[in-house]
Amino acid sequence: MERNQEDIKLAELLKKELPKAEENEYFTPNVLHRLPEKKAAIAWDDCLVYITGIVICVLYWINLVQGADIMNLQPVTVVKFLAAVTGTFVLIYKLIAEIVFDR
């Protein structure tokens, strides 16, 4: 960003008009070094893992349902399908939480 003459004049004016900071024995330049580091906005590696998991779960759904006789499903197949659906929704929730809520 280039600074034009107005910006320079404004900066000089503000520097002249600013009051001096009071001495404070508790605030030193080292305080700034002890502040926590800024966290990255979104952890893309986590998002990639969640998206990969969602794709795997959806492909597993398709594999279970594609050749199945819906009326004669084995209980084990139903449990596998419900586990895949639950896993998918958990991964979707985690992905949304990572992106929106930054948890």
Secondary structure, 3 states (H helix, E strand, C coil): CCCCHHHHHHHHHHHHHCCCCCCCCCCCHHHHHHCCCCCCCCCHHHHHHHHHHHHHHHHHHHHHHHCCCHHHCCHHHHHHHHHHHHHHHHHHHHHHHHHHHCC
